[in-house]
């Protein structure tokens, strides 16, 4: 959905009274219901009320959903909000959706590819890069590795550690007696 940001996903029903389990992608996960109506992948609007935290997310009530079967039918639907409904990010903070698609350059100005996705597995964000010779390379999204993010120019500059990118041989391996 263009001009929308994904705030979460419905992972199934929770209980038998029509509540759903939602995984939140918000910086403050419990705030997923604070941005007004959310739109699912099929274009349906839902008012969402967070009931309580549960394993893997939150139990929520969705407007118009009154049965377990209705909640189960929404499994896998992502929940979107118009970008305009979100606050502007602080300085040096970015919405993941703003980073996806940016051109990736190295510090020498060579184009490496584009940001295909942003992953967060709990230890910090990782940028997934794709391009010629890059198929799903994960780069830590830290100031040391990504010193420049220029949204207006549509690019980021990375300074990857030695050996992170394909063909970027580790000089320690070259000095090894086992090296070819």
Backbone as a ProteinNet text record, in pm:
[ID]
protein_1_A
[PRIMARY]
XXXXXXXXXXXXXXXXXXXXXXXXXXXXXXXXXXXXXXXXXXXXXXXXXXXXXXXXXXXXXXXXXXXXXXXXXXXXXXXXXXXXXXXXXXXXXXXXXXXXXXXXXXXXXXXXXXXXXXXXXXXXXXXXXXXXXXXXXXXXXXXXXXXXXXXXXXXXXXXXXXXXXXXXXXXXXXXXXXXX
[TERTIARY]
85	0	89.4	81.7	163.3	113.9	206.4	176	114.2	131.7	86.3	205	194.7	298.5	234.1	300.9	250.2	280	174.9	190.9	186.2	139.1	130.8	66.8	46.3	-15.5	-103.8	-213.4	-304.2	-251.5	-230.5	-174.5	-279.7	-405	-512.6	-608.2	-699.4	-797.6	-732.6	-789.7	-746.8	-873.2	-892.1	-1013.1	-1129.7	-1249	-1368	-1467	-1431.3	-1524.3	-1497.5	-1416.4	-1392	-1269.2	-1194.2	-1069.5	-966.6	-873.5	-766.8	-632.4	-534.6	-396.5	-325.9	-258.4	-189.6	-44.1	44.5	185.1	205.4	255.4	273.5	415.8	429	559.4	591.2	511	530.4	648.7	714.6	824.1	774.6	655.6	587.4	475	499.1	404.9	259.3	234.7	95.7	23.5	95	34.7	-31.4	-35.2	-88.9	-232.3	-308.9	-446.6	-463.5	-352	-359	-362.7	-359.5	-344.2	-470.6	-583.4	-708.7	-734.4	-828.5	-860.9	-739.6	-725	-618.5	-682.9	-611.6	-661.8	-585.3	-657.9	-588.6	-547.8	-482.9	-432.8	-543.4	-665.5	-777.9	-853.8	-803.7	-865.8	-977.7	-999.1	-1103.8	-1049.3	-1131.2	-1092	-1132.6	-1045.3	-1070.2	-1033.8	-1122.8	-1087.3	-1034.6	-921.2	-853.7	-841.8	-881.3	-867.3	-779.9	-668.6	-579.9	-644.7	-659	-720.3	-612.3	-511.5	-405.5	-289.4	-168.9	-56.8	-75.8	-37.2	-40.2	88.9	117.9	239.1	238.3	343.8	355.6	284.7	234.4	170.5	65.6	-48.6	-156.9	-289.2	-375.4	-513.5	-582.9	-656.5	-723.4	-866.6	-946	-1081.8	-1080.7	-1132.1	-1142.6	-1288.8	-1317.4	-1456.5	-1514.5	-1636	-1705.7	-1670.6	-1574.3	-1535.2	-1593.9	-1685.3	-1755.9	-1740.9	-1671.7	-1658.3	-1514.6	-1481.9	-1350	-1326.4	-1429	-1416.7	-1383.6	-1449.2	-1418.7	-1274.5	-1230.6	-1092.9	-994.2	-1022.1	-933	-925.3	-1033.2	-1033.5	-942	-903.3	-815.3	-667.5	-638.2	-498.3	-413.2	-298	-204.6	-224.3	-334.1	-358.4	-266.8	-197	-118.5	-209	-173.8	-254.8	-176.9	-236.6	-171.2	-239.6	-161.9	-214.6	-156.4	-232.1	-174.8	-51.9	50.3	174.4	145.6	51.2	18.7	-33.6	-82.7	-134.4	-23.7	98.4	210.4	288.2	347.3	429	557.4	614.4	743.3	848.3	937.9	1041.8	1139.5	1202	1303.8	1425	1517	1638.7	1714.5	1767.4	1840.1	1753.6	1621.6	1529.4	1454	1417.2	1353.5	1246.1	1140.3	1044.4	1106.3	1088.7	1145.5	1100.1	975.5	922.7	995.8	1055.2	1131.2	1265.4	1317.7	1448.5	1441	1329.1	1314.7	1311.6	1397	1406	1517.8	1580	1689.1	1808.3	1877.2	1998.8	2110.7	2191.3	2300.8	2433	2513.3	2646.9	2750.6	2872.1	2979.8	3044.6	3139.9	3201.6	3278.9	3312.6	3380.3	3284.8	3152.4	3053.2	3003.9	3054.5	3010.2	2872	2782.3	2647.7	2652.6	2596.5	2596.3	2461.1	2354.2	2221.5	2118.1	2015.1	1906.7	1870.7	1806.7	1755.4	1626.8	1625.9	1509.9	1414.8	1469.7	1387.6	1466.3	1395.2	1457.7	1407.8	1501.1	1466.9	1507.2	1427.8	1461	1438	1547.4	1539.8	1570	1565.3	1582.4	1715.9	1816.9	1949.3	1983.5	1886	1909.5	1866.1	1838.5	1790.6	1900.5	1860	1948.1	1886.7	1967.8	1921.8	1953.5	1853.6	1875.4	1902.1	2020.8	2061.2	2048.5	2000.1	1991.6	2040.6	2110.2	2162.1	2252.8	2320.1	2412.2	2516.6	2517.9	2614	2573	2462.2	2413.2	2275.1	2265.5	2135.9	2105.8	2041.7	2001.5	2112.9	2209.9	2316.6	2258	2283.8	2233.5	2343.2	2311.9	2407.3	2351.6	2430.2	2381.2	2349.9	2233.4	2193.9	2242	2372.8	2437.3	2506.6	2535.5	2603.7	2741.8	2810.4	2943.3	2937.7	2835.7	2825.2	2746	2648.6	2565.5	2580.1	2690	2713.1	2620.5	2561.1	2479.5	2348.4	2238.4	2107	2055.6	2034.7	1987.8	1855.5	1746.3	1614.4	1579.4	1616.7	1580.7	1651.8	1772.5	1845.8	1814.7	1743.5	1706.9	1822.9	1915.9	2032.7	2085.1	2159.2	2236.2	2377.9	2470.8	2611.2	2649.5	2711.9	2754.7	2906.1	2959.4	3100.9	3109.1	3088	3076.3	3209.3	3202.6	3324.6	3385.7	3514.7	3585.9	3524.9	3497.4	3445.5	3294.1	3221.8	3076	3013.6	3066.5	3010.2	3080	3008.9	3070.9	3187.6	3295.9	3413.6	3500.1	3460.6	3535.9	3616.4	3723.7	3800.7	3862.2	3863.4	3925	4076.2	4154.7	4299.3	4362.5	4304.1	4358.3	4354.1	4248.7	4239.4	4347.8	4379.7	4481.9	4618.4	4645.3	4773.3	4777.9	4665.9	4656.1	4732.8	4799.5	4872.1	4778.2	4648.9	4552.8	4495.6	4528.1	4472.9	4528	4448.9	4492	4585.2
-117.9	0	123.9	196.1	315.3	422.2	495.1	600.3	547.4	419.1	358.1	289.7	271.6	204.3	85	-28.9	-149.7	-142.5	-149.5	-142.5	-278.2	-380.3	-511.9	-612.4	-733.1	-840.8	-923.2	-970.6	-1056.4	-1198.8	-1262.5	-1397.7	-1504.3	-1464.7	-1561.1	-1517.3	-1607.1	-1581.1	-1598.2	-1531.6	-1550.6	-1576	-1699	-1733.1	-1758.3	-1758.1	-1793.4	-1678.6	-1559.5	-1446.3	-1345.3	-1383.2	-1293.3	-1206.2	-1223.2	-1148	-1208.2	-1125.7	-1170.3	-1149.5	-1226	-1207.5	-1126.8	-1019	-930.7	-915.9	-925.4	-894.6	-748.8	-667.9	-524.9	-496.6	-409.6	-364.7	-223.1	-169	-33	-27.4	88	107.1	81.3	128.7	96.1	0.4	-132.2	-229.8	-212.8	-172.3	-159.8	-40.6	44.1	163	133.9	9.6	-23.3	25.4	38.3	84.7	235.1	308.2	452.4	539.8	480.8	560.8	569.2	531.3	538.2	407.9	409.5	285.8	233.6	101.6	35.6	-36.1	-43.1	-107.2	-235.8	-345.9	-471.7	-480.2	-589.7	-606.9	-607	-639.6	-643	-511	-408.7	-277.5	-256.8	-353.2	-339.8	-260.7	-168.5	-88	-158.1	-145.6	-205.8	-105.9	-86.9	-16.5	-123.9	-99.1	-199.3	-149.5	-232.2	-201.1	-307.9	-267.8	-362.8	-403.4	-534.5	-587.2	-619.1	-695.1	-734.8	-795.7	-793	-862.9	-1014.1	-1087.5	-1233.3	-1281.8	-1408.7	-1463.4	-1435.6	-1373.8	-1345.4	-1219.6	-1137.4	-1014	-963.6	-926.2	-868.8	-931	-951.7	-985.5	-852.8	-847.8	-723.7	-753.3	-649.7	-655.9	-571.4	-629.5	-559.7	-530.1	-407.7	-371.1	-466	-510.1	-596.7	-743.9	-778.7	-918.9	-967.7	-1064.8	-1109.9	-1258.8	-1331.4	-1475.6	-1520.5	-1634.2	-1694.8	-1719.3	-1764.7	-1794	-1667.8	-1557.2	-1430.5	-1388.9	-1399.8	-1363.2	-1453.7	-1583.5	-1677	-1646.7	-1598.3	-1568.6	-1451.2	-1373.1	-1257.7	-1292.2	-1416.3	-1457.3	-1423.4	-1364.3	-1328.7	-1189.3	-1124.8	-989.1	-890.1	-808.6	-701	-581.4	-500.7	-384.6	-257.1	-171	-51.8	74.6	182.5	313.5	414.7	518.3	621.3	683.5	706.8	765.2	896.7	972.8	1103.3	1090.2	971.8	952	931.5	910.2	884	1012	1019.9	1137.7	1135.5	1252	1257.2	1191.3	1112.5	1050.3	1154.9	1121.6	1209.2	1211.1	1304.6	1311.6	1179.6	1130.4	1003.7	883.1	895.1	783.1	775.5	652.4	633.5	527.2	544.5	437.2	336.7	208.5	105.7	125.2	163	181.1	292	388.2	495	444.8	338.9	286.9	188.6	116.1	15.1	83.1	33.8	87.9	188.5	234.5	330.8	265.3	343.3	298.3	291	185.7	165.3	187.2	278.8	307.2	272.8	236.9	222.7	359.2	369.1	498.4	555.5	472.5	520.3	567.1	553.6	599.7	493.2	368.7	261.4	211.5	197.3	148.6	-1.8	-43.4	-184.6	-251.6	-175.4	-232.7	-145.2	-209.2	-138.1	-209.4	-133.5	-192.5	-266.1	-398.1	-479.6	-495	-492.9	-511.7	-464.5	-444.7	-412.6	-517.7	-583.5	-689.4	-646.1	-688.6	-665.3	-795.2	-860.7	-987.8	-968.9	-845	-817.9	-757.5	-773.1	-720.9	-595.9	-538.7	-420.1	-445.4	-339.3	-351.1	-397.9	-475.9	-522.3	-480.9	-424.6	-390.6	-507.8	-553.2	-658.6	-591.1	-615.6	-553.6	-653.7	-604.4	-685.9	-602.1	-668.1	-602.3	-698.8	-653.2	-741.8	-797.7	-928.3	-991.6	-989.5	-923.8	-919.7	-983.1	-1094.8	-1162	-1182	-1083	-1096.3	-1076	-993	-962	-875.2	-914.5	-839.4	-750.7	-623.1	-523	-461.4	-458	-394.1	-246.6	-203	-63.3	14.9	41	118.6	237.6	338.4	457.1	420.7	323.3	284	220.9	139.2	70.3	152.3	228.9	312.2	457.1	522.8	658.9	764.6	736.5	838	779.2	843	813.8	946.2	950.6	1072.5	1041.6	1059	1025.8	1112.3	1240.3	1329.1	1288.4	1233.8	1186.8	1040.7	972.6	833.2	736.7	764.4	676.1	666.3	559.9	545.2	508.6	543.5	508.2	413.5	301	205	191.2	160	131.7	-4.5	-111.5	-244.2	-295.8	-374.2	-436.3	-528.6	-544.8	-631.7	-771.6	-826.4	-962.1	-972.6	-863.1	-870.3	-890.9	-823.6	-832.2	-941	-1006.7	-1108.9	-1049.6	-1125.7	-1079.9	-985.6	-956	-867	-954.7	-1013.8	-1112.2	-1054.4	-1136.2	-1100.3	-1117.2	-1009.9	-1020.1	-1122.5	-1150	-1249.6	-1388.1	-1416	-1545.3	-1559	-1449.7	-1454.8	-1489.3	-1452.7	-1481.1	-1619.3	-1687.3	-1817.7	-1921.3	-2019	-2122.1	-2211.3	-2214.9	-2297.4	-2228.4	-2100.2	-2024.8	-2077.5	-2076.9	-2124.7	-2029.6
0	0	0	-104.9	-117.1	-18.8	39.2	136.8	265.9	293.4	418.1	485.1	615.1	692.8	762.8	755.7	820.5	970.1	1052.4	1197.8	1264	1194.7	1256.9	1164.7	1220.5	1144	1235.7	1180.9	1255.6	1244	1358.8	1358.1	1385.9	1409.1	1428.1	1536.2	1569.7	1674.7	1810.6	1910.1	2048.8	2129.9	2172	2245.9	2153	2211.2	2133.4	2118.7	2167.8	2166.3	2054.5	1956.1	1844.9	1858.9	1968	1979.7	1884	1841.8	1752.9	1822.1	1778.8	1825	1716.7	1760.4	1666.9	1709.4	1610.6	1634	1593.6	1686.6	1661.5	1615.3	1515	1466.5	1513.2	1604	1653.4	1750.4	1756.7	1852.2	1994.2	2025	2151.3	2111.6	2120.5	2064.9	2107.8	2229.8	2275.8	2213.1	2140.4	2079.1	1944.9	1903.7	1771.1	1750.2	1855.4	1840.9	1850.9	1863.8	1888.8	1763.5	1645	1523.4	1440.1	1497.3	1423.1	1350.6	1257.3	1185.8	1109.3	1112	1037.1	919.5	809	688.2	666	636.3	610.8	463.2	427.2	290.4	185.3	225.9	132.2	127.1	199.4	195.7	296.2	386.1	487.9	605.8	657.7	774	902.6	1003.4	1134.3	1242.8	1336.9	1460.4	1553	1612.6	1693.5	1836.7	1932.2	2073.8	2137	2195.1	2262.7	2393.9	2415.1	2536.8	2641	2601.2	2694.4	2615.6	2675.1	2611.7	2625.7	2522.1	2522.5	2457.1	2472.2	2411.1	2260.6	2211.6	2069	2022.7	2113.3	2069.8	2167	2111.8	2190.9	2150.7	2250.8	2221.8	2193.4	2083.5	2043.4	2003.5	2009.2	1956.9	1829.5	1721	1592.4	1565.1	1524.1	1495.5	1391.4	1418	1323.4	1334.5	1419.3	1435.2	1567.3	1558.3	1678.7	1706	1617.5	1639.8	1614.7	1671.2	1650.9	1501.9	1432	1288.8	1208.1	1243.1	1174.1	1202.3	1327	1362.1	1290	1285.3	1215.3	1066.2	1007.9	864.2	829.9	931.4	908.7	926.9	966.8	988	865.7	892.2	785.4	728.1	762.2	712	784.3	708.1	767.4	789.5	889.4	925.4	895	816.4	764.1	814.5	821	856.8	757.8	721.6	634	700.7	623.6	674.8	748.2	699.6	759.4	902.3	941.8	1077.3	1179.9	1133.4	1223.5	1252.8	1370	1399.8	1317.3	1294.4	1225.9	1314.7	1255.2	1337.1	1391	1502.7	1559.9	1467	1492.3	1413.2	1426.1	1315.5	1308	1341.5	1328.4	1338.4	1205.9	1166.8	1036.9	1048.6	972	956.4	859.2	888.9	801.2	657.6	638.6	503.3	427.5	500.1	434.2	382.7	443.5	405.8	289.4	280	175.5	39.1	-49.5	-184.9	-204.6	-93.5	-109.2	-178.5	-260.5	-325.6	-221.7	-229.7	-135.1	-208.3	-154.5	-208.6	-103	-147.9	-50.5	-31	60.1	91.4	-26.4	-123.9	-244.4	-352.3	-328.2	-424.3	-520.3	-506.9	-595.6	-551.4	-648.9	-617.5	-592.6	-479.9	-441.4	-466.1	-458.8	-474.8	-407.3	-351.8	-284.9	-155.5	-65.7	57.3	20.7	40.9	6.9	124.5	246.4	366.2	486.7	595.9	724.3	822.7	890.1	984.8	1124.9	1222.3	1362.6	1436.9	1473.2	1544.8	1692.6	1739.6	1881	1919	1835.9	1869.7	1790.4	1722.8	1640.9	1498.6	1427.3	1290.3	1196.7	1097.4	990.2	857.6	768.7	634.5	543.4	468.7	370.5	236.7	181.7	55.8	-57.9	-172.1	-293.5	-410.6	-499.5	-618.2	-691	-795.3	-867.3	-770.9	-756.2	-666.4	-519.6	-487.8	-349.5	-345.1	-278.6	-267.2	-120.3	-60.7	78.3	178.5	146.6	241.3	352.8	478.5	593	649.6	664.5	712.5	840.8	948.2	1070.7	1045.7	1092.2	1074.8	1196.4	1196.3	1302.5	1237.9	1317.6	1264.4	1208.7	1269.9	1222.4	1083.4	1056.7	928.4	826.9	873.7	785.5	832.6	792.4	841.5	781.9	663.4	597.1	547.2	587	531.6	477.3	346.1	281	211.9	285.7	230.9	109.9	114	2.9	-126.5	-115.3	-233.8	-265.1	-175.2	-197.8	-188	-94.2	-85.9	57.1	77.6	200.6	161.4	247.5	226.9	338.4	299.5	400.2	400	515.8	535.8	603.9	524.4	585.1	639.4	746.5	797.4	691.3	693.8	599.7	602.5	484.7	473	475.4	497.3	503.9	366.5	265.8	131.2	50.9	-40.9	-125.3	-204.9	-214.8	-287.5	-207.8	-86.8	1.7	96	43	117.5	243.1	345.5	473.2	457.7	477.1	458.6	552.8	666.4	758.1	694.8	613.7	546.1	439.3	371	266.3	322.7	446.4	509.2	573.7	574.2	637.7	557.5	623.9	549.3	470.6	503.4	431.6	309.9	289.9	175.9	46.3	-58	-190.9	-257.3
[MASK]
++++++++++++++++++++++++++++++++++++++++++++++++++++++++++++++++++++++++++++++++++++++++++++++++++++++++++++++++++++++++++++++++++++++++++++++++++++++++++++++++++++++++++++++++++++

